Amino acid sequence: MNLTARLKARLARTHNAIMGGIESVLGMGTRKESLERLEEALITADVGVKTSSEIVGALKEGFKWDKEGLSERLRASISGLLKEVESPLVIPPGVVPFVIMVLGVNGVGKTTTIGKLASRFSSMGKSVILGAGDTFRAAAIEQLEIWGERAGCPVIKHSHGGDPGAVAFDAVKSAVAKKTDVVILDTAGRLHTKVNLMEELKKIKKVVNREIPSAPHENLLVVDASTGQNALNQAKLFNEYVGVTGIVITKLDGTAKGGIIVPIARELKIPIRFIGVGEGVDDLKEFNAGEFADALI
């Protein structure tokens, strides 16, 4: 399969939710009634009430009222919204080490995403150090070590329950000494203790910034598409407290709520760096708005 076909297969549940909505609205009632049902289909796919209303509001005259015409107009509308946040993660020349602090609540696939990023950078010939900063979950440290072995990169860790700031310090210090290209720092995600978590993240940023004044160079937030509107709320929260510079949206292959990417793009205007569409190392895809819209619609 080509890339679009493969992506469409992974986004099948969201695709079917939206396209089923399109097929159900054609030839039933007035155009106004049909558009209302289409809006309901978009909302069901977690495109969001406000965003769905705006998209449907733009579907006026000027195109053939059939499945092909409506699909193409919808695809173009979604592609246009997503294009605004299509921005690959680029490591500027001469920035060594490039420090990425990875954020997200527990369960979104944060540690797995870090492992896939490490493998991606390693395959590009870059040296990588991982910092096991989620010290409150022993399983997170162990999981990161497994990914480190797979990617062939060292993992800086402390004992379970240790100071995440100290882990970040050691990881950055080691990277500077060894002239390592990329440092990826894992962080905790205990959102039920929101204030403590956000203060902890701010502390890690300060520790890293003391060692490298321009770092962290990327605050990369991982959200789980299957959580729908919760993913949008989490993105707003982390951005408010820490300042998010890029987003990874995971688990798009296992949900009908993949439309959540649209309101995230529209409301936050934060670059979407990658999407996760499976468990394999190669299933972390650089985000492309046109390809995504083609697969979705």
C-alpha positions as CSV (number, residue, x, y, z in Angstrom):
1,M,0.0,0.0,0.0
2,N,1.1,3.6,-0.6
3,L,1.4,5.9,2.4
4,T,-2.1,7.4,2.0
5,A,-3.7,4.0,1.7
6,R,-1.8,2.7,4.7
7,L,-2.7,5.7,6.8
8,K,-6.4,5.4,5.7
9,A,-6.3,1.8,6.9
10,R,-5.0,2.9,10.3
11,L,-7.6,5.7,10.5
12,A,-10.4,3.5,9.4
13,R,-12.6,3.9,12.5
14,T,-12.6,7.7,12.3
15,H,-12.9,7.6,8.5
16,N,-15.9,5.4,8.7
17,A,-17.6,7.6,11.3
18,I,-17.3,10.6,9.1
19,M,-17.9,9.0,5.7
20,G,-20.9,7.1,7.1
21,G,-22.2,10.5,8.1
22,I,-21.8,11.8,4.6
23,E,-23.5,8.8,3.0
24,S,-26.4,9.1,5.5
25,V,-27.1,12.8,4.7
26,L,-27.2,12.6,0.9
27,G,-30.7,12.3,-0.6
28,M,-32.5,12.7,2.7
29,G,-34.5,15.8,3.5
30,T,-33.4,19.3,2.6
31,R,-29.8,20.4,2.2
32,K,-30.1,22.3,5.5
33,E,-31.3,19.1,7.3
34,S,-28.5,17.1,5.6
35,L,-25.9,19.5,6.7
36,E,-27.2,19.3,10.3
37,R,-26.8,15.5,10.2
38,L,-23.3,16.0,8.8
39,E,-22.4,18.3,11.6
40,E,-23.6,15.6,14.1
41,A,-21.4,13.1,12.4
42,L,-18.3,15.4,12.7
43,I,-19.1,16.0,16.4
44,T,-19.4,12.2,16.9
45,A,-15.8,11.9,15.5
46,D,-14.7,14.5,18.1
47,V,-14.1,17.3,15.6
48,G,-15.8,19.4,18.3
49,V,-19.0,21.4,18.4
50,K,-17.6,24.8,17.4
51,T,-15.2,23.5,14.8
52,S,-17.8,21.2,13.2
53,S,-20.2,24.1,13.0
54,E,-17.6,26.3,11.3
55,I,-16.7,23.5,8.8
56,V,-20.4,22.8,7.9
57,G,-21.2,26.5,7.8
58,A,-18.6,26.8,5.0
59,L,-20.3,24.1,2.9
60,K,-22.6,26.4,0.9
61,E,-23.3,26.4,-2.8
62,G,-20.6,26.1,-5.4
63,F,-20.0,22.4,-5.6
64,K,-21.9,19.3,-6.8
65,W,-24.2,18.0,-4.1
66,D,-23.1,14.3,-4.2
67,K,-20.7,12.1,-2.2
68,E,-17.7,13.1,-4.3
69,G,-18.4,16.8,-4.2
70,L,-19.2,16.9,-0.6
71,S,-16.3,14.8,0.4
72,E,-13.8,16.9,-1.6
73,R,-15.1,20.1,-0.1
74,L,-14.9,18.6,3.4
75,R,-11.4,17.3,2.8
76,A,-10.2,20.6,1.5
77,S,-11.7,22.4,4.6
78,I,-10.0,20.0,7.0
79,S,-6.7,20.0,5.1
80,G,-6.7,23.8,5.2
81,L,-7.2,23.9,9.0
82,L,-4.5,21.2,9.6
83,K,-2.0,22.9,7.2
84,E,-1.6,25.7,9.7
85,V,0.0,23.4,12.2
86,E,2.0,21.2,9.8
87,S,5.5,21.8,11.0
88,P,8.1,19.0,11.2
89,L,10.5,18.8,14.1
90,V,13.8,20.2,12.8
91,I,17.1,20.2,14.7
92,P,18.9,23.5,13.8
93,P,22.5,23.1,12.6
94,G,25.0,23.7,15.4
95,V,22.6,23.0,18.3
96,V,24.3,20.2,20.2
97,P,22.8,18.8,22.2
98,F,19.2,19.4,21.1
99,V,17.1,18.9,24.2
100,I,13.5,17.6,24.0
101,M,11.4,17.5,27.1
102,V,8.5,15.1,26.6
103,L,5.2,15.9,28.4
104,G,1.9,14.1,28.9
105,V,-0.3,12.4,31.4
106,N,0.1,8.7,32.3
107,G,-1.2,6.3,29.7
108,V,-1.0,8.4,26.6
109,G,2.0,6.5,25.2
110,K,4.6,9.0,26.2
111,T,7.5,6.5,27.0
112,T,6.8,4.5,23.9
113,T,6.8,7.7,21.8
114,I,10.2,8.6,23.3
115,G,11.5,5.2,22.3
116,K,10.3,5.6,18.8
117,L,11.8,9.1,18.6
118,A,15.1,7.7,19.8
119,S,15.0,5.0,17.1
120,R,14.1,7.6,14.5
121,F,17.1,9.9,15.4
122,S,19.5,6.9,15.7
123,S,18.5,5.7,12.2
124,M,19.4,9.2,11.0
125,G,22.9,8.8,12.4
126,K,22.4,11.0,15.4
127,S,23.6,10.1,18.9
128,V,20.9,10.1,21.6
129,I,20.7,10.0,25.4
130,L,17.5,9.3,27.2
131,G,16.7,10.7,30.6
132,A,14.3,8.5,32.7
133,G,12.6,11.4,34.5
134,D,9.4,9.6,35.3
135,T,10.9,8.4,38.6
136,F,7.6,7.8,40.3
137,R,6.8,4.8,38.0
138,A,9.4,2.0,38.2
139,A,7.8,0.5,35.1
140,A,8.4,3.7,33.1
141,I,12.2,3.5,33.9
142,E,12.3,-0.2,32.9
143,Q,10.3,0.5,29.7
144,L,12.7,3.3,28.7
145,E,15.7,1.1,29.3
146,I,14.2,-1.5,26.9
147,W,13.7,1.2,24.2
148,G,17.2,2.5,24.9
149,E,18.6,-1.0,24.2
150,R,16.6,-1.3,21.0
151,A,17.7,2.2,19.8
152,G,21.3,1.6,20.9
153,C,21.4,4.7,23.2
154,P,22.2,5.1,26.9
155,V,19.6,5.8,29.5
156,I,20.4,8.1,32.4
157,K,18.4,7.0,35.4
158,H,18.2,7.3,39.2
159,S,16.5,5.1,41.7
160,H,12.7,4.8,41.9
161,G,11.3,7.9,43.6
162,G,14.3,10.0,42.9
163,D,14.5,13.7,41.9
164,P,13.4,14.1,38.2
165,G,15.4,17.4,38.1
166,A,18.6,15.5,39.1
167,V,18.0,13.0,36.3
168,A,17.6,15.9,33.8
169,F,20.7,17.5,35.1
170,D,22.8,14.3,34.7
171,A,21.4,13.6,31.3
172,V,22.2,17.1,29.9
173,K,25.6,17.1,31.7
174,S,26.5,13.8,30.1
175,A,25.3,14.9,26.7
176,V,27.4,18.1,26.8
177,A,30.5,16.1,27.8
178,K,30.0,13.5,25.1
179,K,28.8,16.0,22.4
180,T,25.7,13.9,22.1
181,D,23.3,15.2,19.3
182,V,19.9,14.7,21.1
183,V,18.7,14.4,24.7
184,I,15.1,13.2,25.2
185,L,13.8,13.6,28.7
186,D,10.9,11.6,30.0
187,T,8.7,13.3,32.7
188,A,6.0,12.2,35.1
189,G,2.3,12.5,34.2
190,R,0.3,12.4,37.4
191,L,-2.4,14.9,36.4
192,H,-4.5,14.2,39.5
193,T,-1.8,16.2,41.4
194,K,-1.9,19.0,38.8
195,V,-0.2,21.8,40.7
196,N,2.7,19.5,41.9
197,L,3.2,18.1,38.5
198,M,3.3,21.4,36.8
199,E,5.7,22.8,39.4
200,E,7.9,19.8,38.9
201,L,8.0,20.3,35.1
202,K,8.9,24.0,35.6
203,K,11.7,22.9,37.9
204,I,13.1,20.5,35.2
205,K,13.0,23.3,32.7
206,K,15.0,25.5,35.0
207,V,17.6,22.9,35.7
208,V,18.1,22.2,32.0
209,N,18.1,25.9,31.1
210,R,20.9,26.6,33.7
211,E,23.1,24.1,31.9
212,I,22.1,25.1,28.4
213,P,20.5,28.6,28.2
214,S,18.5,27.9,25.1
215,A,17.2,24.5,26.3
216,P,14.9,22.7,26.4
217,H,14.6,23.4,22.7
218,E,11.3,21.5,22.4
219,N,8.5,20.9,24.9
220,L,6.8,18.0,23.1
221,L,3.4,17.1,24.4
222,V,1.9,13.6,23.8
223,V,-1.9,13.2,23.8
224,D,-4.0,10.1,23.2
225,A,-6.6,10.5,20.4
226,S,-8.9,8.0,22.0
227,T,-9.6,10.3,24.9
228,G,-11.3,12.8,22.6
229,Q,-12.0,16.1,24.1
230,N,-9.8,15.2,27.1
231,A,-6.8,15.3,24.8
232,L,-7.7,18.9,23.9
233,N,-8.2,19.9,27.5
234,Q,-4.8,18.3,28.4
235,A,-3.1,20.2,25.6
236,K,-4.6,23.5,26.9
237,L,-3.5,22.8,30.4
238,F,0.1,21.8,29.6
239,N,0.5,24.8,27.3
240,E,-0.8,27.2,29.9
241,Y,1.6,26.0,32.6
242,V,4.7,24.9,30.7
243,G,4.4,26.2,27.1
244,V,4.1,23.5,24.5
245,T,6.1,23.8,21.3
246,G,5.0,20.6,19.5
247,I,2.4,17.9,19.8
248,V,2.3,14.2,19.1
249,I,-1.1,12.6,18.8
250,T,-1.0,8.8,19.5
251,K,-3.4,5.8,19.2
252,L,-5.2,7.2,16.1
253,D,-5.4,3.6,14.8
254,G,-7.7,2.4,17.6
255,T,-10.4,5.0,17.9
256,A,-13.3,6.7,16.0
257,K,-12.3,9.9,17.8
258,G,-9.4,10.8,15.5
259,G,-11.2,14.0,14.5
260,I,-9.9,15.5,17.7
261,I,-6.8,16.5,15.8
262,V,-8.9,19.2,14.1
263,P,-10.0,21.2,17.1
264,I,-6.5,20.8,18.6
265,A,-5.1,22.4,15.5
266,R,-7.7,25.1,15.2
267,E,-7.8,26.2,18.9
268,L,-4.2,25.9,19.9
269,K,-2.2,26.6,16.7
270,I,0.6,24.5,18.1
271,P,2.7,22.6,15.6
272,I,1.7,18.9,15.3
273,R,5.0,17.1,14.9
274,F,4.0,13.4,14.7
275,I,1.0,11.1,14.7
276,G,1.0,7.6,16.2
277,V,-0.9,5.0,14.1
278,G,0.3,1.7,15.6
279,E,2.7,-0.1,17.9
280,G,5.6,-0.5,15.5
281,V,8.7,1.8,15.4
282,D,7.7,2.9,12.0
283,D,4.2,3.8,13.1
284,L,5.3,7.2,14.5
285,K,4.7,9.3,11.4
286,E,5.7,12.9,10.6
287,F,2.5,14.8,10.4
288,N,1.4,15.8,6.9
289,A,-1.9,17.7,6.7
290,G,-2.8,16.8,3.1
291,E,-2.1,13.1,3.6
292,F,-4.0,13.0,6.9
293,A,-7.0,14.8,5.3
294,D,-7.0,12.4,2.4
295,A,-6.9,9.4,4.7
296,L,-9.6,10.8,7.0
297,I,-12.1,11.7,4.2
